[in-house]
Amino acid sequence: MSTAPSTSPTSGSAPAGGPPSDEAPQQPAAPEPASRGPWAPLRPLVLRLHFYAGVLVAPFLLVAALTGFLYAGAFQAEKIVYSHELTVPVGDTKLPISAQVAAARKAYPDGTVTAVRPSPADGATTRVLLSGVEGVDATHSFAVFVDPYTGEVRGGLEQYGSTGALPLRTWIDEFHRDLRLGENGRLYSEFAASWLWVIAGGGVVLWFSRRRALRKVRGARGRRRTLGLHGTVGVWAAIGFFFVSATGLTWSQYAGTSIDELRTSLGGATPSLSAAASGGDHAGHDAAAGDGGNGEHGVGLDKVLAAARAEGLGDPVEIVPPADAESAYVVKQVQRSWPTKQDAVAVDPATGEVTDVLRFADYPVLARLTRWGIDLHTGVLFGLVNQIALMLLALSLILLIVWGYRMWWQRGRGSAFGRPVPRGAWAQVPPYVLVPLMAMIAVLGYFVPLLGIPLAAFLVVDVVLGEIAHRRGRRASA
């Protein structure tokens, strides 16, 4: 649940040393029955893990939450900042795609056409995507925006990703994903996603294990009130945290690879379209010869788009020219909002015939769920409502972190550092519970290494420090 240190007392009683000065003294909790099952020794262990994970992981989660909040809002900001490039007055008739691409190439002759996104709606521009343009990141495209009614070029902007992110959203997206540090920077976001669900789950367990009277916010003061706010908001937001953690891991650097392998082994891999031209090498070379730098191969863009329309591919679509002399055009739907449109066809450049069709409805269930999960995580599945929900979730995460650190401060009565939860809780867990728990942690650590490795390190350090303290205590009492 919570993402910063929650330091609730181990049995629902007041913290060791008494309540903060602004709280009324509390009567000690009545002793609980001796036979409380395996949860009694597990609770201090969960509390200690929740505390230290919150202290150490919260800064990473805070960055992820802040940048995630900005990213969710960037979709609407993008429409305002780039309104000149994105929108035009509605005209009577749209020009052929080939004429629109020709206008874009006249204004921007450098580079190579890699894709064309025809105007998806009335009043929206067509995007002609170029690669190899000087000054543009090799992993990005240069998008030329064309008025589909008049052929006027409205400008050009760098674009990134399948959702067509423009410079503002791209910058925020890259900062959210890797702090703009490249592949090594992705470790920060994977670390945060790996631990978010653990902290959230631990917080939920701790909150519901407290007696109802100690969960009340109204009338409470000081640390009790902070804990109440922290727990209440965290419980309500926990499902969202589980979701963003799981979906964020699906395209992470290490856990994402394991998830892909597992999904493939279960028959849930995303299917691919065959983009081979059916006419053979001769037909492919003849088609490629027709390319004048405008992405026109063989029968041309207009007939290729018409063939895709005949197969039922409605807007928005993206036309990808043949990659080489033996390849076909690929026309694919790019709508990720609900209802999802992700059908695709391959069109032979020599004949204009459709050579392969891939329907989103034919995707394996796991592949479709992965697609929807990622789109919901990135705020595109349900549009503005999706983006507002993500912003509220990010805001709740920020508040939980602030409240968590405040509780840590209040627990230490204003000292420079709050008091930690006492160590040694793991030693109180019965072997019949501890052994399966450690086995489960080992499996999780294999699939989610940025969870398993830090957790193993924490346990080792905790055991070593506990043994050192134990030996010092024995020497002092000798």
Secondary structure as UniProt FT lines:
FT   TURN            10..11
FT   TURN            16..17
FT   TURN            21..22
FT   HELIX           39..81
FT   HELIX           83..86
FT   HELIX           97..107
FT   STRAND          112..117
FT   TURN            122..123
FT   STRAND          126..131
FT   TURN            134..135
FT   TURN            138..139
FT   STRAND          141..146
FT   TURN            148..150
FT   STRAND          153..160
FT   TURN            161..164
FT   HELIX           167..178
FT   TURN            179..180
FT   TURN            183..185
FT   HELIX           186..209
FT   HELIX           212..215
FT   TURN            218..219
FT   HELIX           222..249
FT   TURN            250..251
FT   HELIX           255..265
FT   TURN            266..267
FT   TURN            278..279
FT   HELIX           280..288
FT   TURN            289..290
FT   TURN            298..299
FT   HELIX           301..310
FT   TURN            311..312
FT   STRAND          317..320
FT   TURN            325..326
FT   STRAND          329..333
FT   STRAND          344..347
FT   TURN            349..351
FT   STRAND          354..358
FT   HELIX           360..362
FT   HELIX           365..377
FT   TURN            378..379
FT   TURN            381..382
FT   HELIX           383..411
FT   TURN            412..414
FT   HELIX           425..428
FT   HELIX           431..447
FT   HELIX           449..477
//
